[in-house]
Amino acid sequence: MSNQPESEKGNAAADSSSNDELSSPITHKTRAELAAQNAKTVKKLVFVVVGMLGFSFALVPLYDVFCDLTGLNGKPSDQAAIYESVEIDTSRMVKVEFITRTHSDMPWEFKAQVADIRVHPGQMGEVEFYVRNPSDKDIIAQAIPSVSPGTAALYINKTECFCFKHQPLKSGEEALMPMKFYVDPQLPKNITVLTLQYTLYDISARVQPAVVVAMNNS
């Protein structure tokens, strides 16, 4: 008959059970499966992070496309509109203001000949913009327009605009650049004032060589 205390017998049994679990192939298999699952999880997280980064970079062009389609960012169309005979809404008048700016590296003088004009929706309007190149070098410019409030960009239709193409000026030259437009009669009635702003950029270093050659030969 054994004199081993019951507590020691219990401990021995527990140790034996632990050793059996450690040596059990089923336990080893489970740990291997867990390791594989963890590796898969890490890979998924990496893909998610990479995907989020790619999506964040894609947001910029997607936003630009959305804004071009809706005009919500105040960018009017860069294509000439065709003026169709529409019924002029003589019951209301819209004030169109003009603001001109030049980029920090653009030395040109640039201004609208009038600060604002008033037109009926559907009525053609025309404004001229004055530019002068006071620098000692020939410069090719590009005007970028924006409209405020942004939703109003959907209703500004330009049939002619200097912003549709590059504008070259030789050193010391000046010019008047026309802009013809009409406001769509569907303009919401709560919009009574539109602000059309043009910012002029020096794009001489980025234009095609043919443009420069044509400019020098003019």
N, C-alpha and C positions, 0 to 999 in steps of 0.2 A: 504494500500500500504506500502510495507516494505521500511525502510530507510537504510537498510544494504548496505554498499558500495559494488560495484561490485567486488573489489579486495578481500574483505573478503569472498564474496560468492564463488569466485574461489578457495581460500584457503580451505574453508570448503568442497567444492566438491572434492578437491585433497585429503584432509585428509580422507574423506569418502571412496574415491576410494582405498587409501592405506590400510585402515582398512579392506575393502572387500577382497583385495588381500591376506592380512595376514591371514584372516579367511577362505579363499577359500580352500576347500579340494583338489582341483586340484593342488594348489601350494604346499601343504603339500606332496602330492603324488610325485610331481616332485623332491622335495628335498630328499625324501626317496630313489627315484630311483638313484639320483646322489650319495647319500651316498653308495648305493649298488654297483654302478659302480666304485666308488673310491676304495671300498674294494676289488673288483675284480682286479682292476689295480694293487693295492699293492701286492695282492697274485701273480699275473703274474710276477711282478718285482722280488719278492722273489724267484720264481721258476727259473727265468732267471739267477739271481745271483748264486743260488745253482748249476744250470746247468753249468754255466761258470766255477765255482770252480771245479766241477767234471770233466769237460773237460780238465781243465789245469792239473789236477793230471793224467788224462788218457794219456796226451800227452807224458809223459816219456816212459811208456811201448810201446805206439804206435810208438814212434820214434825209440825205440830199435828194434822193429819188422821190421820197414822199413829199418833200417841200416843193420840188419842181412840179409835181402833179397837182398839189393843192394850193401852192402859193402862200402857205401859212408862215413862211419865214420872211415874207416881204420881197421875194425875188420874182419880178415880173418875167414873162416869157422873153427869151432871147431871139425869137423869130418874128419877122414882120407880119403884122395882122393885115387882113384884107378888109377894107372898109365896105360894109354892105349897107345898103339903104335901110336904115332903121328909123323908127318913129322917135323923134327927139322929144324927150320929156321936158316940156317947157314949164311944168309945174314946180320944178325945183332947180336949184343952182348948186354946183359943186365947186368948191375952191380947191385949186391944185397949187400947192407950194413947191418951190424948187430950191434945193440946197446943193451946193457943189463943194467938193473936198478934193484935195490932192494927197496922195500917199507921201510918207515922209521923205522918200528918195526921188520924188517927182518935182522938178523946179518950175513947172509951167504955171502961168496964170490961167485961172479957169473960173468962169462965172456965167450965170444965166443972165440974159439980157433983161429979164423981168423977174421980180421976186415971186409973183404968183399970177395966175389968171383964173377967171371964173367961166365955167362952161356948163351948159345943160347936158345931162346924160344923153349920149347919142350924137352930140355935136362935135365936129372936128375942131381941134385946137392945135396951135403951132407955136413953138418957142425956139429961139436961137440961143446957142451957148457960145460964148467967146473964149478962145484959147490963144495963148501966145507962148512961144518958146524963147525965153530970154537967155538961155544958157548958150555956151559956146560949142555945143555939139548937137547933132541931129538926134531926134528922139522919136520913137514910135510909142504911142500911148494906147491904152485900152480903158474904156469907161465901164465901171460895174454899177448897175442901178440897184436900188432897193426902195421899197414902198412902205409907208406907215399910214395907217395901221396895216399889219401884215396881210390880213384877209383881203384888203382892197387890191392887192396885186393881181387877183383873179379878174378884176374888172377894168384894169388899165390895158388898153389895146393900142400898141404903137405901130403905125403903118410905115413910119420912117424914123430911124434913130441912128445917131453916130455911134451908139453903143453896140450896134450889130457888127461892126468891123473895126480893124485897127486904124488908128489916126496918126499918120506920120507928119511931123513938122521939122523943117530944117532950122538950124540955128537962126534966131531972130525973126522967124516967120510967125504970122498970126492968121487966124481963120475964124469963120462963123460956122457953127455946126447946127443944122436944123434937127428938130424932133417934132414929129406930127403924131397926134394921138387922139383917141376919144374914150370917154368913160362909158362902159356898158350900162344901158338903162336898167339892168338887173341889179345894179349896185344897191345894197341894203339902204333903206331910207334913213337909218340912224347915222350913216356915214355922210357927213357934209363937208369934211375937209380931208384931203389927201396930201401927203408929203412925198414927193419924188426926189430922192437923193442920188447923186452920181459921184462916185469916187474914181479919180483918175490915177492910173498906175503906169509906170515906165516899164514896158515889156521889150525894150530894144534888144536885150541880151537873149531873149527866148523866142523871138519870131523866126520864121523861115528866112534863109538867105535871099530868096527871090524877092521878098518884100523889101529888104534893105537895098538890093540892086535897083529895083523899080523906083525906090525913093531917091536914090542917088542920081538916077537918070532923068528924074522929072524936072 
